[in-house]
């Protein structure tokens, strides 16, 4: 005989319901993406990208740090290899997020659904997806993507348009907004962890020194970024692995 508790347990949402829930939950994310991408559009305009190029770049590259790094290198006429390596390093964390999301999908889920979700694994979309109970319905993630991705790509396009129409002084001021976003990202964790603070300060100092000290000074900015990122990250992982930091806390 089926118990009352089992009879009253909620049924999983249908695909259409999951799609609507994902779109609803992603509305704040889409609005936030639009605001940040607007500043990114100013950088795109300074790097010589057209409205369509900036829109397409944000449509296909849903990440602030990786896209900012790539667009900055484009503005310095960096090589394709440098742009590819910097983008790969900046976006490496999404590989781990993708692995975590794959464990939340129902066993036997089709390859096409896995590929579709992997197209837009961002910090915010990962957060709302991983917080759901039970198996992740792909329709939920598609609904969230349908709101978040247009916010990011349209924000970039609007930033380029505004950068072309506004006076140069205002454009220069707005271009600082994206750097402010990065400071807002790194300062809170740096205040809570001495390890992260040390890594951030080391990165600042090493980047400044590498600009003037040979032979690093002879390298392009993109190559220096790749070398310093790998070296500092590897050094931090070797000297202060995650388990030691957790024990300290």
N, C-alpha and C positions, 0 to 999 in steps of 0.2 A: 504494500500500500504506500502511495507517495505521501510524504509528510507535507504539512501545511507550509513549512519553511521553503521546501523545494518548489511548491506550487506558486509561491509568491515571489520567487527570485526573478529579477528583471531579465527580460530577453535582450540579447545583444541587438544594437541598432541595425537597421537595414542600411544598405549601401547609400541610399539617398539621404537618410537621416545622418549617417556618418559624414557625408559630404557637406551637409549644412552645418553640422557641428564644427568641422574643421575650418570652414570659412568663417564662422562666427568667432571662434577662438583666435583666429589669425588677424582679426581686424586691428587690434592694437599694434601687432607686429608690423602689419603693412603700413600703418601710419608712421611708426617709428622708422621703418626702412625709407619711406619717402623723404623724411626730414634729413636723415644721414646721407642718403644718396644725392640729395640736392647739393650738399657741400662737395660730394665726390664729382658731381657734374661740373663744378667750378674748376676742379683739378683737371678734368678731361678737356675742358675748353682751353686751359693754359697749356696742355700738352698737344694741342692741335687736332683733337678729335672732333668730328662733326656730330650733329645731333643723332643721326642714325647710327654712327659708329659707337657712340657712347651708350645709346639705348641697347644695341645688340650686345655690347660687351657685358652690360649688367644683366641682360636677359639670360646670357649663357654662363655667367660667372657670378654666382650668388654668394659673394663673400666680400666683406668690407676690407679686411686686411690684405687679402690676396689681390683683389682688384686694384686697391690703392697702390700697392707695390708695383704691380704690372704697369699701371698707367703712368706712374712716376718714371719708370724705366723707359717707357715709350717716349716720354717727353725728353729724355736724355739720349735718344737714338741708340739704346742698348740693343744687343744682338738678340735673336730669337731664343737662343740657348739660355742666355742670362734671364730673360723674362720667364721662360718655362721653368727653370730651376728655382727661382725666387718664388714663383706662384706655387710650385709643388711644396716647397718648405713651409710657406705661410699657411697652406691649406692641409698640411699633413694630419692635423688633429681630426679632420673630418673622416679619415679612414677609420679611426677608432669609433667615432660616433656611428658610422655605417655598420660596423661589426656589431655594436650594441643594438641598433635598430633591427638588424637581421635576426637577432635572437627573440625579438618581440613579435615577429611575423608568424602566422600559423604555419606549421610544418607542411611542406608541399606547395607553398605559395609559388606562383609562377615566376619565371625569370623576368618576364616583362614588367611585372609589378615591382620586383626588387630593383630593376634598372630604373624604373620611373621614380621611385622614392629616392634612389641614390643621386638623381639629378640635382636635387635641391636639399641637401643636408646642411642646415645652418644651425647655429647655436640655439636660436629661439625656436625654430620648428622642431628641433630635436627635443628641446625642453618640454613643449606641450605634448609631443607624441609619446615620449617615454613616461610621462606622468599618467597616462591613461591605463586603466586596469585591464587585465586580460590581453588577448592578442590584439595587435594593432591592425585595424581595418585600413587597407590601402586607400579607400575612398576618403577616409578622414584626412589623410596626409595630402591627397590631391586637392581637397577643399582648402586646406591651409596654404598650399602652394599657390592656388589660384588667386589668393588675396595678397600674399606676401611678395611674390615675384613681380607682379605688376607695380606694386608700391616701390620696389627697388629700382626697376628699369625706368619707369616713368619719372621717378624722382631725379635720376641721373640726366634724362633728357631735358627736364625742366631746368635743372641747374645749368646745363650748357646754354640753353636759350636765354636764361637770365644773365649768364656771364657775357653773352654777346650783346645784350641790350643795356646792361648797367654800366655806369662809369667805372673806369679802371680802379679807382681808389676803393670803391665798394666791393668790386670783385676781389681785390687783394685782401680786404678784410674778411670776406666770406670764406676765402680759401684757408683761413686759419681755423675755421670751425671743425674741419675733419681732424686736425691735429689735437684740438680740444677733446674730441671724442676718444682718441687713443689715450690721452692722459686720464680721462674719466674711467677707462677700462683698466689701466695698469696701476693707478694710485691706490684704490681700495684694497686689492690683494697685497700690494706692496706694504701697506700699513699693517696688515695682519700677519705677514710672514717675513722674517728677516732673510730667508733664502731668496724669495722673489725680489725683495728690495735690493739685495746684493747683485742679483742677475741683471736687474734693470739698470742700476748704476754702472755696473761693469760694461753693459752694452753701450751706454751713452759715452763713457770714457774711451772704450776701445774704438768706437766709430769715429770719434774726434781724432784720436791718435793715428788711426790708420789712414786718415786723409793726408797726413803730413809725413809719416814715417815710411821710408823705403823698405822693401820693394812694394808694399801694399799701396802706396800713394800712386804708383804707376798703373795700377789696375783700374778698371772702370768701377763706377759706383755699385753696379749690380753684382759684379764679381766679389767686391769687398763685402757686400751684404751677405752673400752666400757663405763665404769663408767664415765671417764672424758669427753668423747665426749657428752654423754647424758646430764650430769650435766652442762657443759659449754654452750652447745647449748640452753638448757632450760633456763638457767640464762640470756643469752643474749636476748632470745625471750621475756622473762618476763620484764626485765629492759628496753630494747630498742626495742620495737616492730617496724615492718616495717613502719607503718604510721608515727611514730615519726621521723624516719630517713628521710623519704621523706619530711616532713614539714621542717626539719632542712636544707635540701638542697635547 
